[in-house]
Amino acid sequence: MTTTSTINNGTNFEVYVAKETFKFHAAHFVAFKGFRERLHGHNYRVGVRVLGSRGISHDGYLIDFGDIKDAVKRICKNLNEHFLCP
C-alpha cells in the first residue's frame, strides 16, 4: 500500500491510498460519428485521493485507512467483469 499524508496551510489534508488489491477488469468501447471500435477489455488499477479540512483526532490520524480500503474494495467488486458504457 502506498500512502502519503501532507498538511497544507495547517488546515487542509490530503491522503493518497493505492493497493495491489485495488483493481478490477472491465470491458468498453468507444464510438462516435464515423468511428466505432470493437468491444474489448482492460485491467484497471485504482488509487484514491482524499482531501479534507477536518481536524486530526486525538490519536493523531485524519481518517481510518481501513474505512477507505473497505469502500474501494466494494467499488472495485461492483465494477469487476462488467461493461463500462460510454
C-alpha positions as CSV (number, residue, x, y, z in Angstrom):
1,M,0.0,0.0,0.0
2,T,1.3,3.5,-0.9
3,T,0.1,6.2,1.5
4,T,1.2,9.8,1.8
5,S,-0.2,12.4,4.1
6,T,0.5,16.1,3.8
7,I,-0.5,19.1,5.7
8,N,-1.1,22.4,3.8
9,N,-1.6,25.7,5.5
10,G,-2.2,23.9,8.8
11,T,-5.8,23.1,8.0
12,N,-6.1,21.1,4.8
13,F,-5.1,17.5,4.5
14,E,-4.5,15.1,1.6
15,V,-4.2,11.3,1.8
16,Y,-3.4,9.0,-1.2
17,V,-4.0,5.3,-0.9
18,A,-3.2,2.7,-3.6
19,K,-3.0,-1.1,-3.0
20,E,-2.3,-4.1,-5.2
21,T,-5.8,-5.4,-4.4
22,F,-7.5,-2.1,-5.7
23,K,-8.2,-3.4,-9.2
24,F,-10.9,-4.6,-11.5
25,H,-11.4,-5.9,-15.0
26,A,-14.0,-4.4,-17.3
27,A,-15.0,-4.1,-21.0
28,H,-15.7,-1.0,-23.0
29,F,-15.7,0.5,-26.5
30,V,-15.5,4.0,-28.0
31,A,-18.0,5.1,-30.6
32,F,-18.6,8.5,-32.3
33,K,-19.7,9.6,-35.7
34,G,-17.6,7.8,-38.3
35,F,-15.7,5.6,-35.8
36,R,-16.6,2.6,-33.7
37,E,-14.1,0.3,-32.1
38,R,-14.7,-3.3,-31.1
39,L,-15.7,-4.2,-27.6
40,H,-12.6,-5.0,-25.6
41,G,-11.4,-5.2,-22.0
42,H,-8.8,-3.7,-19.7
43,N,-7.3,-4.3,-16.3
44,Y,-7.7,-1.2,-14.1
45,R,-5.8,-0.3,-11.0
46,V,-7.3,2.2,-8.6
47,G,-5.8,4.9,-6.4
48,V,-7.8,7.1,-4.1
49,R,-7.0,10.7,-3.1
50,V,-8.9,12.0,-0.1
51,L,-8.9,15.7,0.6
52,G,-10.3,17.3,3.8
53,S,-10.1,20.1,6.3
54,R,-11.3,18.1,9.3
55,G,-9.3,18.3,12.4
56,I,-6.9,15.5,13.4
57,S,-8.4,13.2,16.0
58,H,-7.0,12.5,19.4
59,D,-5.0,9.6,18.1
60,G,-3.2,11.7,15.5
61,Y,-5.0,10.4,12.5
62,L,-7.2,12.1,10.0
63,I,-9.1,9.1,8.7
64,D,-9.2,5.4,9.2
65,F,-7.4,3.7,6.3
66,G,-9.5,0.6,6.9
67,D,-12.6,2.6,6.0
68,I,-11.0,3.8,2.8
69,K,-9.8,0.3,1.9
70,D,-13.3,-1.3,2.6
71,A,-15.0,1.3,0.4
72,V,-12.6,1.0,-2.5
73,K,-12.8,-2.8,-2.4
74,R,-16.6,-2.7,-2.6
75,I,-16.5,-0.3,-5.6
76,C,-13.9,-2.5,-7.4
77,K,-16.0,-5.6,-6.7
78,N,-19.1,-3.9,-8.2
79,L,-17.2,-2.9,-11.3
80,N,-15.3,-6.1,-11.9
81,E,-16.2,-8.0,-15.0
82,H,-18.7,-5.5,-16.2
83,F,-19.2,-3.4,-19.3
84,L,-18.5,0.4,-18.9
85,C,-20.9,2.2,-21.1
86,P,-19.6,5.4,-22.7
